[in-house]
């Protein structure tokens, strides 16, 4: 039964890699994802070839070093998804120094260092009792990167409300949060099994390979399933993915961004900017587009995005997400008051005025009115019949 787990996990990872390699358009975070799942498949392949086909333990010990890259790759994947315009940098290679060092040590003991005793790499990575320093290093690495990645996800979810008028599981990376939970649980299983080695409990009673393999399999299935479906988070990146931009244009955009960040928003300009924003919202009704974002608002009003965020936050004490949805709800309320149907189709109204789901509409409606759509409709019906 144990060999079945590496077979299933390896197959899932390879198939996911194939889907990503054939994906069009493919983004830089897809490349990081591909590397991650290939490295995720490496230990599965090692266990499969050693336990099923009796390859030497040296190959297994080589493949089980790849988990040292999981934490860094998860971090880089989230950084690339949640940071606008971020690509892989040379400095990011520093995250993989522990993996490279351990790889060098393994190869040195295999091919360079000569000892009187016969060296067994299988004994080197997992002694019969107690924690091995390398195992402790792996657990520490996974936990540190898990916390780091969680903080990035938490910051990203806070930033979403200042960028999009609709937020779904693709944009807020909800699936990645649960993947991270499974990742931490898999690490916890590893710690538990290492701790059991300190007891007199025989391994046959708790099947460490089966338990560890099941934990890794659960993470592999979840991560591969949702990772393949992930697309770009920031709409403007997707809109410009197929457009060629010259180096000069990119430099101008970056200079403008730095200029707006460094220059303060003058207080006397706030009323003018706010009036411009409101006039645009009321005349053009851009919120009826479910993909309406702060970038589009900035582009069509010629107001820097950084200023819009600051005005909404400090002057109106709200964020872009709530600001836009208030306009949507007001339009829907107006439509409800004039509707002739006894029971209007709330989903149709929600989609017509820019919401992308009924649940988001219900939440925003109650936040603005203090009532559910049904309760509000019943209230205005009673007023109309009185």
C-alpha positions as CSV (number, residue, x, y, z in Angstrom):
1,X,0.0,0.0,0.0
2,X,2.8,2.4,0.8
3,X,4.3,2.4,-2.8
4,X,0.9,3.5,-4.1
5,X,1.2,6.9,-2.5
6,X,4.4,7.9,-4.3
7,X,2.9,6.7,-7.6
8,X,-0.3,8.8,-7.1
9,X,1.6,11.9,-6.0
10,X,4.2,11.7,-8.7
11,X,1.5,11.2,-11.4
12,X,-0.5,14.2,-10.2
13,X,2.6,16.4,-10.1
14,X,3.8,15.4,-13.6
15,X,0.3,15.9,-15.1
16,X,0.0,19.3,-13.4
17,X,3.4,20.3,-14.9
18,X,2.3,19.2,-18.3
19,X,-0.9,21.4,-18.0
20,X,1.2,24.4,-17.0
21,X,3.8,23.9,-19.8
22,X,0.9,23.9,-22.4
23,X,-0.9,26.8,-20.8
24,X,-1.4,30.0,-22.9
25,X,-0.7,32.7,-21.9
26,X,1.8,31.6,-19.4
27,X,3.1,34.1,-16.8
28,X,6.2,34.2,-14.7
29,X,4.4,32.8,-11.6
30,X,3.5,29.8,-13.7
31,X,7.2,29.1,-14.2
32,X,7.8,29.1,-10.5
33,X,4.8,26.9,-10.0
34,X,6.2,24.4,-12.6
35,X,9.5,24.3,-10.8
36,X,7.8,23.8,-7.5
37,X,5.7,20.8,-8.5
38,X,8.6,19.2,-10.4
39,X,10.7,19.4,-7.2
40,X,7.6,18.2,-5.3
41,X,7.6,15.1,-7.5
42,X,11.3,14.4,-6.9
43,X,11.0,12.7,-3.5
44,X,8.0,10.7,-4.7
45,X,10.1,9.5,-7.6
46,X,12.9,8.7,-5.2
47,X,10.7,6.6,-3.0
48,X,9.1,4.9,-6.0
49,X,12.4,3.8,-7.6
50,X,14.0,2.7,-4.3
51,X,11.1,0.8,-2.8
52,X,9.5,-0.5,-5.9
53,X,12.5,-1.0,-8.3
54,X,15.3,-1.4,-5.7
55,X,17.4,1.5,-6.8
56,X,20.3,2.4,-4.5
57,X,19.6,4.6,-1.4
58,X,22.0,7.3,-2.9
59,X,19.3,8.3,-5.3
60,X,16.7,8.5,-2.6
61,X,19.0,10.7,-0.5
62,X,19.5,13.0,-3.4
63,X,15.8,13.4,-4.1
64,X,14.8,14.0,-0.5
65,X,16.9,17.2,-0.4
66,X,14.4,18.9,-2.7
67,X,12.0,19.7,0.2
68,X,14.5,22.4,1.3
69,X,13.3,24.3,-1.8
70,X,9.6,24.1,-1.0
71,X,9.5,27.1,1.4
72,X,11.5,29.4,-0.8
73,X,9.5,28.5,-3.9
74,X,6.2,29.0,-2.2
75,X,7.3,32.4,-1.0
76,X,8.5,33.5,-4.5
77,X,5.3,32.2,-6.0
78,X,3.2,34.4,-3.7
79,X,5.5,37.4,-4.1
80,X,5.2,37.2,-7.8
81,X,1.4,36.8,-7.7
82,X,0.8,39.6,-5.1
83,X,3.4,42.2,-6.1
84,X,2.7,44.2,-9.2
85,X,5.4,43.9,-11.8
86,X,7.6,41.7,-9.7
87,X,9.8,39.2,-11.6
88,X,12.4,36.7,-10.4
89,X,15.5,38.5,-9.2
90,X,19.1,37.3,-8.8
91,X,18.9,38.0,-5.1
92,X,16.1,35.4,-4.8
93,X,18.7,32.7,-5.4
94,X,20.0,33.4,-1.9
95,X,16.9,31.5,-0.6
96,X,18.3,28.3,-2.0
97,X,21.7,28.4,-0.4
98,X,20.9,25.7,2.3
99,X,19.7,23.4,-0.4
100,X,22.9,23.9,-2.5
101,X,25.1,23.5,0.6
102,X,23.4,20.2,1.6
103,X,23.6,19.0,-2.0
104,X,27.4,19.7,-2.0
105,X,27.8,17.9,1.4
106,X,26.0,14.9,0.1
107,X,28.0,14.7,-3.1
108,X,31.2,15.3,-1.2
109,X,30.5,12.3,1.1
110,X,29.6,10.2,-1.8
111,X,32.5,11.0,-4.2
112,X,35.2,13.0,-2.5
113,X,35.6,12.2,1.2
114,X,37.0,8.8,1.9
115,X,36.4,7.1,5.2
116,X,37.4,3.8,6.7
117,X,33.8,2.9,7.5
118,X,31.5,2.2,4.6
119,X,29.3,5.3,4.2
120,X,25.5,4.8,3.8
121,X,23.6,7.9,2.7
122,X,20.4,6.3,3.9
123,X,21.8,6.3,7.4
124,X,23.1,9.8,6.9
125,X,19.7,11.5,6.4
126,X,17.6,9.4,8.9
127,X,19.2,7.8,11.9
128,X,17.2,5.0,13.7
129,X,16.5,7.2,16.8
130,X,16.1,10.9,17.6
131,X,16.2,14.1,15.6
132,X,18.9,14.6,13.0
133,X,20.3,18.1,12.6
134,X,19.3,18.0,8.9
135,X,15.7,17.1,9.8
136,X,15.6,20.0,12.3
137,X,16.9,22.3,9.6
138,X,14.2,21.2,7.2
139,X,11.4,21.7,9.8
140,X,12.8,25.1,10.7
141,X,13.0,26.2,7.1
142,X,9.4,25.1,6.4
143,X,8.0,26.8,9.4
144,X,9.9,30.1,8.8
145,X,8.8,30.3,5.2
146,X,5.2,29.3,6.1
147,X,5.0,32.2,8.5
148,X,6.6,34.5,5.9
149,X,4.2,33.4,3.2
150,X,1.2,33.7,5.5
151,X,2.2,37.4,6.3
152,X,2.4,38.1,2.5
153,X,-1.1,36.5,2.0
154,X,-2.5,38.6,4.8
155,X,-1.0,41.8,3.4
156,X,-2.3,40.9,0.0
157,X,-5.9,40.4,1.2
158,X,-5.8,43.8,2.9
159,X,-4.5,45.4,-0.3
160,X,-7.3,43.8,-2.4
161,X,-9.9,46.2,-1.1
162,X,-8.0,49.2,-2.4
163,X,-7.6,47.8,-5.9
164,X,-10.6,45.8,-7.0
165,X,-14.4,46.3,-7.0
166,X,-15.0,42.5,-7.0
167,X,-12.8,40.0,-5.1
168,X,-13.0,36.3,-5.7
169,X,-11.0,33.3,-4.6
170,X,-8.6,33.7,-7.6
171,X,-7.8,37.3,-6.6
172,X,-7.5,36.9,-2.8
173,X,-5.7,33.6,-3.1
174,X,-8.0,31.9,-0.5
175,X,-7.0,28.5,-1.9
176,X,-3.3,29.4,-1.2
177,X,-4.1,30.1,2.5
178,X,-5.6,26.5,2.8
179,X,-2.6,25.1,0.9
180,X,-0.4,26.8,3.4
181,X,-2.4,25.2,6.3
182,X,-1.9,21.8,4.7
183,X,1.8,22.6,4.2
184,X,2.1,23.4,7.9
185,X,0.2,20.3,8.9
186,X,2.5,18.2,6.7
187,X,5.4,19.7,8.6
188,X,3.7,19.0,11.9
189,X,3.3,15.3,10.8
190,X,7.1,15.2,10.1
191,X,7.8,16.6,13.6
192,X,5.5,14.1,15.2
193,X,7.0,11.2,13.5
194,X,10.5,12.3,14.3
195,X,9.4,12.7,18.0
196,X,8.1,9.1,18.0
197,X,11.5,7.9,17.2
198,X,12.6,9.0,20.7
199,X,10.1,6.5,22.2
200,X,10.1,2.8,22.4
201,X,7.1,2.6,20.2
202,X,8.0,0.3,17.2
203,X,7.5,2.0,13.8
204,X,5.3,-0.8,12.7
205,X,2.6,0.4,15.1
206,X,2.2,3.8,13.5
207,X,3.5,3.3,9.9
208,X,5.6,6.5,9.5
209,X,5.9,6.1,5.8
210,X,2.2,5.8,5.3
211,X,1.3,8.7,7.6
212,X,4.0,11.0,6.1
213,X,3.1,10.0,2.6
214,X,-0.6,10.6,3.2
215,X,0.1,14.1,4.5
216,X,2.3,15.0,1.5
217,X,-0.3,13.5,-0.9
218,X,-3.1,15.7,0.6
219,X,-1.0,18.8,0.1
220,X,0.1,17.7,-3.5
221,X,-3.5,17.1,-4.6
222,X,-4.8,20.4,-3.2
223,X,-2.0,22.6,-4.4
224,X,-1.9,21.1,-7.9
225,X,-5.6,21.3,-8.4
226,X,-5.9,25.0,-7.6
227,X,-2.5,26.0,-8.8
228,X,-3.2,25.0,-12.4
229,X,-6.4,27.2,-12.3
230,X,-4.6,30.3,-10.9
231,X,-4.4,33.2,-13.3
232,X,-3.1,36.8,-12.9
233,X,-4.3,38.7,-9.8
234,X,-4.0,42.3,-11.1
235,X,-6.3,43.0,-14.0
236,X,-4.1,45.6,-15.7
237,X,-1.3,43.1,-15.9
238,X,-3.6,40.7,-17.8
239,X,-4.9,43.5,-20.1
240,X,-1.4,44.4,-21.2
241,X,-0.1,40.9,-21.4
242,X,-0.4,40.8,-25.2
243,X,0.7,44.4,-25.9
244,X,4.3,45.3,-26.7
245,X,5.6,48.0,-24.6
246,X,8.9,49.8,-25.3
247,X,11.6,50.2,-22.7
248,X,11.0,54.0,-22.7
249,X,7.3,53.5,-21.9
250,X,8.1,51.2,-19.0
251,X,10.7,53.7,-17.7
252,X,8.1,56.5,-17.9
253,X,5.5,54.5,-15.9
254,X,8.1,53.7,-13.2
255,X,9.2,57.4,-13.0
256,X,5.6,58.5,-12.6
257,X,5.0,55.9,-9.9
258,X,8.0,57.1,-7.9
259,X,7.1,60.7,-8.4
260,X,3.6,60.1,-7.0
261,X,4.9,58.2,-4.1
262,X,7.4,60.9,-3.2
263,X,5.1,63.9,-3.7
264,X,2.5,64.5,-1.1
265,X,-1.2,65.0,-1.9
266,X,-1.9,68.7,-1.4
267,X,-5.0,69.3,0.8
268,X,-6.4,72.0,-1.5
269,X,-6.5,69.5,-4.4
270,X,-8.6,66.9,-2.5
271,X,-12.0,68.5,-3.2
272,X,-11.2,68.9,-6.9
273,X,-10.1,65.3,-7.2
274,X,-13.0,64.0,-5.2
275,X,-15.5,65.9,-7.3
276,X,-13.8,64.5,-10.5
277,X,-14.1,61.0,-9.2
278,X,-17.8,61.4,-8.2
279,X,-18.7,63.0,-11.5
280,X,-17.1,60.2,-13.4
281,X,-18.8,57.5,-11.3
282,X,-22.2,59.1,-11.7
283,X,-22.0,60.0,-15.4
284,X,-20.2,57.0,-16.8
285,X,-21.4,54.3,-14.3
286,X,-18.1,52.3,-14.7
287,X,-19.1,50.2,-11.7
288,X,-21.4,48.2,-14.0
289,X,-18.3,46.5,-15.3
290,X,-17.5,43.6,-12.9
291,X,-13.7,44.0,-13.8
292,X,-13.7,47.7,-12.8
293,X,-10.5,48.4,-10.8
294,X,-8.8,51.4,-9.3
295,X,-6.3,51.4,-12.3
296,X,-9.2,52.0,-14.7
297,X,-10.6,54.8,-12.4
298,X,-7.1,56.4,-12.3
299,X,-6.7,56.1,-16.1
300,X,-10.1,57.7,-16.9
301,X,-9.9,60.5,-14.4
302,X,-6.1,61.3,-14.8
303,X,-5.7,61.0,-11.0
304,X,-2.8,59.0,-9.7
305,X,-3.9,55.7,-8.1
306,X,-1.9,56.6,-5.0
307,X,-4.0,59.8,-4.6
308,X,-7.3,58.0,-5.1
309,X,-6.4,55.4,-2.4
310,X,-5.4,58.2,0.0
311,X,-8.5,60.3,-0.7
312,X,-10.8,57.3,-0.1
313,X,-9.0,56.3,3.0
314,X,-8.5,59.6,4.7
315,X,-11.3,61.8,3.4
316,X,-14.1,59.2,2.9
317,X,-12.8,56.7,5.5
318,X,-13.5,53.8,3.1
319,X,-11.7,51.7,0.5
320,X,-12.1,51.3,-3.2
321,X,-14.0,48.0,-2.8
322,X,-16.7,49.5,-0.5
323,X,-16.7,52.8,-2.4
324,X,-17.6,51.1,-5.7
325,X,-20.1,48.7,-4.2
326,X,-22.0,51.5,-2.6
327,X,-22.7,52.9,-6.0
328,X,-23.8,49.5,-7.2
329,X,-26.2,49.0,-4.2
330,X,-27.7,52.5,-4.7
331,X,-28.5,51.7,-8.3
332,X,-30.0,48.4,-7.4
333,X,-32.1,50.0,-4.6
334,X,-33.4,52.5,-7.2
335,X,-34.2,49.6,-9.5
336,X,-36.0,47.7,-6.7
337,X,-38.2,50.7,-5.9
338,X,-39.3,50.9,-9.5
339,X,-39.6,47.2,-10.3
340,X,-43.0,45.8,-11.3
341,X,-42.2,42.2,-10.4
342,X,-43.4,40.8,-7.1
343,X,-40.2,38.9,-6.6
344,X,-37.4,40.3,-8.7
345,X,-34.4,38.3,-9.8
346,X,-31.7,39.5,-7.4
347,X,-28.9,37.6,-9.2
348,X,-29.8,39.2,-12.5
349,X,-29.8,42.7,-10.9
350,X,-26.5,41.9,-9.1
351,X,-24.8,40.8,-12.4
352,X,-26.3,43.7,-14.3
353,X,-24.8,46.3,-11.9
354,X,-21.3,44.8,-11.7
355,X,-21.3,42.2,-8.9
356,X,-19.8,38.9,-9.9
357,X,-21.6,36.7,-7.4
358,X,-24.8,36.7,-5.4
359,X,-23.0,36.2,-2.1
360,X,-20.9,39.3,-2.6
361,X,-24.0,41.2,-3.5
362,X,-25.9,40.0,-0.4
363,X,-22.9,41.0,1.8
364,X,-22.6,44.4,0.3
365,X,-26.3,45.1,0.3
366,X,-26.6,44.3,4.0
367,X,-23.5,46.4,4.8
368,X,-25.0,49.4,3.1
369,X,-28.7,49.1,4.1
370,X,-28.5,47.0,7.3
371,X,-31.0,44.5,5.7
372,X,-30.9,41.6,3.3
373,X,-32.3,42.2,-0.2
374,X,-35.5,40.2,0.7
375,X,-36.0,42.1,3.9
376,X,-35.6,45.5,2.1
377,X,-38.0,44.5,-0.6
378,X,-40.6,43.4,2.0
379,X,-40.1,46.8,3.8
380,X,-40.7,48.9,0.7
381,X,-43.7,46.7,-0.3
382,X,-45.3,47.5,3.1
383,X,-44.6,51.2,2.7
384,X,-46.1,51.2,-0.8
385,X,-49.3,49.4,0.3
386,X,-49.8,51.5,3.4
